[in-house]
Amino acid sequence: MIKDLLVDLGAIKFGDFTLTSGKKSTYYVDMKSAFAGSPALLKELTEEISRRLTAGKVAGVELGAVPLVVAAAFARSTPFIIIRKEGREHGLKDPVIGAIASGEEVEIIEDVVTTGGSVLRAVNLLRSRGAVVKKVICVVDREDGGTALLRENGIELVPLVRISELLKK
């Protein structure tokens, strides 16, 4: 169902793209536009992600994961954490929004994982504050090293869909 919705909504764009990792790609997974324009997709993603969550708190990195984190937290009546990509020069200046207790298990939700570098930075930030992070749930695994990098750091990557499944549709 998710695979079909992503394809039908045109979430896979073809062209020349530079990814967050700095890598070049001939396709881009545009999750933000897909679930912003489709409540049905966001609902389906929320249900699928919620089934896979086991921790008492969820977290995600701005911007792509925020709607997913908030929707999953709301569906499970679970507190959440938002991780900014950079600290702020105003307000509290903290890149982490939400409380973390030492030893608390937190699972991260991500829209797309490529190399795993961005989500590993988030994991390490949460771990530095005492969180126990063992699992990342992503909508799309681009199958470009993220699984291996996360495994090397004691984290299981749980994708809802792999890019190989979307590209062969």
N, C-alpha and C positions, 0 to 999 in steps of 0.2 A: 504493500500500500504506500509506504513512504517513498520507495523508489519510484513508483508510478507518479505520485504527486510531484516529486522534484522534477522529473522529466517533463511532465505536462505543464508545469508552471514555468519552464524555461530556466531553471536554476543553474544549468550548465551552459556557460557562455563560451564560445570559441573565438579565438583571436590571439593576440600577443599580450601577455600579462606578466607583471612582476608581482610575486607573492610576498607576504609578510616576511618570509624567510630570506628574501632576496633572490630566490630562484626564479628563472623564467619558465613560463608555461604557455602551452597553446590552448588551454582551457582554464576557466575560472568557475568555482562553485559559489554562486551568489545566494547564499542562505538568507542574508538579511532582507533582501528584496522579496525573496520567495515567501518567508513566513510573515513579513509585514503586510503583504498583499493577499494572504490567504489564511483566514482564521481556521479553515479546515486543516491545513498543514500544521499550524501551530498547535492545534488541539491534538492531532495525531502524534506529533513529536512529544508533546507533554505527557501523553498517556504512555508512550513507549519508553521514554526516559524514566518516568516515575516507577514503572515496573522493575527497572534495573537498579534503582537506588536502594541502598541499605543503611547508609549513614544517617545520623540525626541532623546533619546540616549540609547544605550544598553551596557551591561557590562557582564563580565564572569570571572570565576576563571581559572587560568592556571591549567592544561594543556588541559583537555578534552574539555572545552568550547571554547577555543580560535578559532579553525576553524569555529565553529558555529557562534560565535560573529562576526568575520570578514566577513564571507559570508553574514550573515543577514544585517550587517551594509552596506556592499557594495550593496546588492540588494535594500536597501531602501534609499541609499545615506544619511546615518545617521552616526554621529560620534560614536565612541565606547570607552570603558574603559576596560582595562585588569587588573585584580587583582592578584597579586602574592600571593602565599601561605605564603611566608616569605619575609621580607625586605631584601635588599641586603647590603653587606658591601662595595660596590664600587659604582661608579657613583652617581646618585641622592639618592640612598638608600631608595627610596619611594616604598612601595608595590603597589601603584596605578599608572597605566600608563594611562594618559588622564586627561583632565580638567573636573572639576565639579563646576558648579555655584550653589550658595546657592538657594534652592527652585526648582532646576531643577529635573524633573521627569526622572528616569532611571529605565529600566526594565532589569532584570538579565536573562541570558540564561545559562542553565546548561545541561550537558549531562545526568547524572543520579543523582537522589535524593533518598537517603535512609532514614536517620534519620532527615536530614535537617540541621544538625549542621554546615557543611562546608559553605553552601550557606547562612545561617543566619549570620555567621561571616562576610561574604562579604557584606551582607545587612547592618549590623551594622557599618562596616568600611565606606561604602558610606554615610550612614546617619550621621555619625560623621563629615563628610565633607560638610554637607548641602544638600545632595541629598534626594529626596523623592522617596522611593522605595515601591511599592505596589504590584508588580507582579514578579513572577519567572516563566519562561517557561522552562520546561525540556523535554528531549526526552523520558526518561523512569523514571517513578515513581516506585520505588521498594516497595511502600506501606508498609513502615516500620516506620511510625511516622512522616515523613517529612511534610505531609500535615497539620497535627495537630499543630506541632511546628511552622510552618510558619504562620498559621492562628492566633495562639496565639500572634504573633508579628505583626499582621496587614498586612500580605502578602498572596496573593492568589497564590497557586501553580497550574499552567496550564500544565498538562502533555500531550504529544502527544500520548503516549502509557503507559499503566499500566502493571506491570510485570505479573499480573494475566492473562492478554490477551496473553502475549508472552508464558507463561508456558503451557497454555492449547492448543496451536496451534499444 
